[in-house]
């Protein structure tokens, strides 16, 4: 993004001369000049700092892109070496450079409050806070905040009204610019997600913090306006009477005040507790608030013909492109013009307050492992969509390509666009998920049918094909994220397309009722060739009421342990028998993610271990 340093629609002759402003006998004298427009505003410096701020924001993106390229090249080399020679795995058990392990331990994988010592034990409340922000994320946020504050305060020393006016212009310009980043990072079709292969969860975190920065700079902008207006004396009137009179006379100020109040309300109702407790209500209020805030800011700028209007045009363009992209993704998989069919949804109530939701798509589905989708069920949530991991999928066209039957013609190699099914397991919490479970329970045979749609796929950027050892941790319904990796890696191992020689799936559940969620798919995976040589599935029961289990009723491929898993001990055992490089992935509660992260950091300097975390923070 390049920002011109020109004066925009204003020429130098159109900006009031400060001398004439102070001369009350001048015909052009306006006592409120330093409260509005560009009088006293250092516009060239505003553009300069805006350009610097854009470069500040782009620097982490460039560094991340370079790191992704380096890692992709290394992974490709490792995968080729491993599949062509079994002995090549030993070379990749350790990182080539010991410094890389230290960087991962104390920077890349460190969370905010656990960077002192990887072995430090913390209480649950502290873990919950620490796991929200990693050290790289914190560094980016701090640098960006300090940069904004420094640029707002970089005002030349001059008489008080001019300094306040310059501060008003600087804070307002940076708030308008940051509004672009705030909206961009909130979009799940943000192009930087695909370019940098950084999760939406990370961008959503940046969205929330930059939004707070916009509110802070907007407050400074309004405060500067109020200060100069309050201290202006005109016809014997001063103080709040001036403020009220100026607001009543200016549509621009009225719109600006409306936008500012909308931003304040957006910040208040976005508090984590309220956002999670009333998510559906939050979504509706957030959309109304965004529309109000951006409309107010736009008309505030437009009425004064201020040069920041193009930035608001960019914000509006992003908000228009996002729903268009979503509509395209929805129609792409849910509508078949040839068959004149739309996606049908079936619900099945499961033990443990869970619902199996199966989407019968008229089009093919071939997403990468670890993908998730946003589901639309208008009957239950008219205006909302919710993200869920894809537990299982089956596509007719893809099944034909992967069949064991040898192709007889070249046409047999073509991917056919046929019907497919995508299944998610949704745990009943509150709001839409609770209504979903109740609907499945109330239906005949605990099954219901309705129409809906999926949007996606999203995610799936982390390929584990180059790792000889893969350890997958899942907590509760987080098993849905890991199943696709087990299935894919086992198929790739059998076709000699992946370096994977060992897969360990560790699943934490409260009791055995949760096994029914995924047992049909586990049975299918267990029937795949080489399963018993490659895959281990360990089920940890954390709150079972039965002291003795009847193992004859359990699948033979399942190891059931009636206690909480000591993550660091389990990971140490896998490190001792590690084959090639190791990938450790976790999807579950924040406490589990924190434990796995800490265990990885304890050993990342000894062996080549990469850590991956899947989370949805809304």
Buried (B, 14 or more C-beta within 10 A) or exposed (E): BEBEBEBBEBEEEEBBEBEBBEEEEEEEEBBBBBBBBBBBBBBEBBBBBBBEBBEBBEEBBEEBBEEBEEEEEBBEEBBEBBBEEEEBBEBBBBBEEEEBBEBBBBEBBBBBBBBEEBEEEBEEEBBBBBBBBBBBBBEBBEBBBEBBBEBBEBBEEBEEBBBBBBBBBBBBBBBBBBBBBBBBBBBBBBEBBEEBBBBBBBBBBBBBBBBBBBBBBBBBBBEBBBBBBBBBEBEEEBEEEBBEBBBEEBEBBBBBBBBBBBBBBBBEBBEEEBBBEBBBBBBEBBEEBBEBBBBBBBBBBBBBBBBBBEBBEBBBEBBEEBEEBBEEBBBEBBBBEEEEBBBBBBBBBBEBBBBBBBBBBBBBBEBBBBBBBBBBBEEBBEEBBBBBBBBBBEBBBBEBBEEEEEEEEEEEEEEBBBBBBBBBBBBBEEBBBBBBBBBBBEBEEBEBEBEBBBBBBBBBBBBBBBBBBBBBBBBBBBBBBBBBBBBBBBBBBBEEBBBBBBBBBBBBBEBBBBBEBBBEBBEEBBEBEEBEEBBBBBBBBBEBEEEEEEEEEBBEBBEBEBEEBEBBEBBBEBBEEBBBBBBBBBBBBBEBBBBBBBBBBBBBBBBBBBBBBBBBBE
